Amino acid sequence: EITAVDVGVVAIKGLLSGRYLAMNDKGRLYASEVFNKECEFVERIHELGYNTYASRHHSTEHPAAPGGGGSSKRRASAKRQWYVSINGKGRPRRGFKTRSTDKASLFLPRVLGNKDQS
């Protein structure tokens, strides 16, 4: 179950467990019994209907390039988002190892019927 928390920010709650999906400061996904700031994810809708979910509160801060030369492709102090991602075996990947373009970070939303929710 996906619930809007703020504009573009959602909380993901398991229907059977009643727990919220959360990401800690080490990039690990876990199930939280209570809603907290680690349960907030920025939802982005991509072309072809795929969605990505990035932690609202955890990301990697990249320092400015040494020397400040214009040859660096990275922007000064750019943040890289940590995404919810599941590998081919169904295990969660650590947030700091993910990219929005990884196949493992792309999710297709589903509308559940009444028979799917019980």
C-alpha positions in Angstrom: 0.0 0.0 0.0 1.5 3.3 -1.1 0.4 6.5 0.8 1.2 10.1 0.0 3.1 11.8 2.8 3.9 15.1 0.9 4.1 16.2 -2.7 6.1 13.5 -4.5 6.8 11.7 -1.2 5.3 8.4 -0.3 5.3 5.7 2.4 5.1 2.1 1.5 3.3 -0.3 3.9 3.0 -4.0 3.6 -0.6 -5.2 3.5 0.0 -8.5 5.4 2.6 -7.4 7.8 1.3 -3.8 8.5 5.0 -2.6 8.6 6.5 0.3 6.7 9.4 0.0 4.3 12.3 2.0 5.6 16.0 2.7 4.8 18.6 3.3 7.5 21.7 5.5 7.4 23.8 2.5 6.1 21.5 2.1 3.1 19.8 -1.1 4.4 16.1 -1.7 3.9 14.1 -2.9 6.9 10.5 -3.2 8.1 9.5 -0.6 10.7 6.5 -1.1 13.0 6.0 2.6 13.3 6.2 5.4 10.7 9.3 7.5 11.0 11.4 9.7 8.7 13.3 6.7 7.3 10.0 5.5 5.9 9.7 8.5 3.5 10.6 7.9 -0.2 10.6 10.3 -3.1 8.6 8.7 -5.9 9.5 9.4 -9.5 7.4 8.2 -12.4 9.5 7.4 -15.5 8.5 6.8 -19.1 7.0 3.4 -19.9 5.2 3.5 -16.5 8.2 2.5 -14.2 8.6 4.1 -10.8 11.6 4.6 -8.6 11.7 5.3 -4.9 14.6 7.2 -3.4 15.2 7.8 0.3 14.1 11.3 1.3 16.6 11.6 4.1 19.6 9.5 3.1 21.9 10.2 0.1 25.6 10.4 -0.7 27.2 13.8 -0.6 30.0 14.2 -3.2 32.6 16.9 -2.3 33.6 19.5 -4.8 36.3 18.3 -7.2 39.9 19.1 -6.1 41.4 22.1 -7.9 37.9 23.3 -9.0 38.9 22.7 -12.7 36.2 22.6 -15.3 37.3 19.2 -16.5 35.3 17.3 -13.9 31.9 15.9 -15.0 30.6 16.0 -11.4 28.9 19.1 -10.1 30.2 20.6 -6.9 28.7 18.9 -3.8 26.2 17.0 -5.8 24.0 14.5 -3.9 23.4 11.0 -5.2 20.1 9.5 -4.1 19.8 6.1 -2.5 17.1 4.0 -4.2 15.0 1.1 -3.2 16.4 -1.8 -5.2 16.0 -5.6 -5.3 18.5 -7.9 -7.0 17.7 -10.9 -9.2 17.3 -13.2 -6.2 14.8 -10.9 -4.6 17.2 -9.6 -1.9 17.4 -5.9 -1.2 20.5 -4.0 -2.3 22.2 -1.4 -0.2 21.0 2.1 -1.1 24.4 3.7 -1.7 25.1 1.0 -4.4 22.0 1.8 -6.4 21.3 4.1 -9.4 17.9 5.2 -10.7 18.8 3.6 -14.1 19.4 0.1 -12.7 16.8 -2.4 -13.7 16.7 -3.5 -10.1 15.5 0.0 -9.1 12.6 0.2 -11.5 9.2 -0.9 -10.3 5.9 -1.4 -12.1 2.9 -0.2 -10.1 0.0 -2.5 -9.7 -3.6 -1.9 -8.7 -4.7 -4.6 -6.4 -8.3 -6.0 -6.5 -10.2 -7.0 -3.4 -9.1 -10.7 -3.8 -5.4 -9.6 -3.8 -5.6 -7.7 -0.5 -6.7 -10.5 1.8 
